[in-house]
Amino acid sequence: MLYFLLLLSPILIIAIFHNLLHIGFDLFFPDIQTPEMSAPKSIWFPGLLSWWEGLYGWLIIALVMIFSTVIGIVFFSPSYYWSEMTDWWYGMKNFINPLMLIRLLSAAFLYQFEHLVRTHLIAVGVGKRSV
């Protein structure tokens, strides 16, 4: 049970930090808030968009790990990949290595893709109700 809670903990952590970040934006930069984040927020409980960002961040972590595993096994030898995966536990001596670059680029691409889709959907008015 503890393993599954630890596995899903990034959702809660990202949701809380997303909520706190937008509360800070409301206080210091109220003009830059998007319409979906301008609703009243609770300091202690994240809203729906914060939970979505937490779930999306967790999904990105999972997809990037799967993608980098496949790339690591296909382009590098499985023994090289295994040594790279186990070496970082011993001190992060080689933070910038090919597999970490693949992970960073994959995560950046997936976040950019989601942002462009969301921006496009907001621009064309998908989801707006006509009253």
C-alpha positions in Angstrom: 0.0 0.0 0.0 2.8 2.4 0.9 4.5 1.6 -2.5 1.3 2.8 -4.4 1.1 5.9 -2.3 4.7 6.7 -3.0 4.1 6.0 -6.7 1.2 8.4 -6.9 2.7 11.0 -4.6 4.0 13.3 -7.4 0.3 14.0 -8.3 -0.3 15.5 -4.9 3.0 17.3 -4.8 2.6 18.9 -8.2 -1.0 19.8 -7.5 -0.2 21.6 -4.2 2.8 23.5 -5.8 0.7 24.4 -8.8 -2.0 25.8 -6.5 0.5 27.7 -4.4 2.2 29.1 -7.5 -1.1 30.5 -8.8 -2.0 31.9 -5.4 1.3 33.8 -5.6 0.6 35.0 -9.1 -2.8 36.3 -7.9 -1.1 38.3 -5.2 1.9 39.7 -7.1 0.9 39.5 -10.8 -3.0 39.5 -11.1 -3.0 40.7 -14.7 -1.3 37.6 -16.1 -3.7 35.0 -14.8 -5.6 32.9 -17.4 -9.4 32.8 -17.1 -9.5 29.2 -15.9 -7.2 30.1 -13.0 -8.9 33.3 -12.0 -11.6 31.5 -9.9 -11.3 31.8 -6.1 -8.9 29.4 -4.7 -8.4 27.7 -1.4 -4.9 27.9 0.1 -5.1 24.4 1.5 -6.9 22.5 -1.2 -5.9 22.5 -4.9 -8.6 23.1 -7.5 -9.5 21.0 -10.5 -6.8 22.5 -12.8 -4.1 22.0 -10.2 -5.1 18.3 -9.9 -5.0 18.1 -13.7 -1.5 19.5 -13.7 -0.5 17.0 -11.1 -1.9 14.1 -13.0 -0.4 15.4 -16.3 3.0 15.8 -14.6 2.8 12.2 -13.2 1.9 11.0 -16.7 4.8 12.8 -18.2 7.2 11.2 -15.7 5.9 7.8 -16.5 5.9 8.3 -20.3 9.4 9.8 -20.3 10.8 6.9 -18.2 9.2 4.4 -20.6 10.4 6.3 -23.7 14.0 6.7 -22.4 14.1 3.0 -21.4 13.2 2.0 -25.0 15.7 4.4 -26.5 18.3 3.3 -24.0 17.9 -0.3 -24.8 17.6 0.2 -28.6 20.5 2.6 -29.1 22.8 1.6 -26.3 23.5 -1.9 -25.0 21.2 -3.1 -22.3 24.2 -3.4 -19.9 25.1 0.2 -20.6 21.6 1.3 -19.9 21.4 -0.7 -16.7 24.7 0.8 -15.4 23.4 4.3 -16.2 20.2 3.6 -14.3 21.9 2.3 -11.2 24.9 4.7 -11.2 22.7 7.8 -10.4 21.7 6.3 -7.1 25.4 6.6 -6.0 25.8 10.3 -6.2 24.6 11.9 -9.4 28.2 12.1 -10.6 27.2 12.2 -14.3 24.0 14.2 -14.3 24.2 15.2 -18.0 24.4 11.9 -19.8 22.6 10.7 -23.0 19.7 9.1 -21.2 19.1 12.2 -19.0 19.1 14.4 -22.1 16.5 12.1 -23.8 14.3 12.4 -20.7 14.6 16.2 -20.5 13.9 16.7 -24.2 11.0 14.2 -24.1 9.4 15.9 -21.1 9.8 19.4 -22.7 8.2 18.2 -25.9 5.2 16.6 -24.2 4.6 19.7 -22.0 4.9 22.0 -25.1 2.6 19.8 -27.1 -0.1 19.9 -24.3 0.3 23.7 -24.0 -0.2 24.2 -27.8 -3.3 22.0 -27.8 -4.8 23.8 -24.8 -4.0 27.2 -26.4 -5.6 26.1 -29.6 -8.7 24.8 -27.9 -9.1 28.1 -25.9 -8.6 30.1 -29.1 -11.3 28.3 -31.1 -13.7 28.4 -28.1 -14.0 24.7 -27.5 -15.9 24.0 -24.3 -17.6 27.4 -24.2 -21.3 27.2 -23.5 -23.7 29.4 -25.4 -26.4 30.8 -23.2 
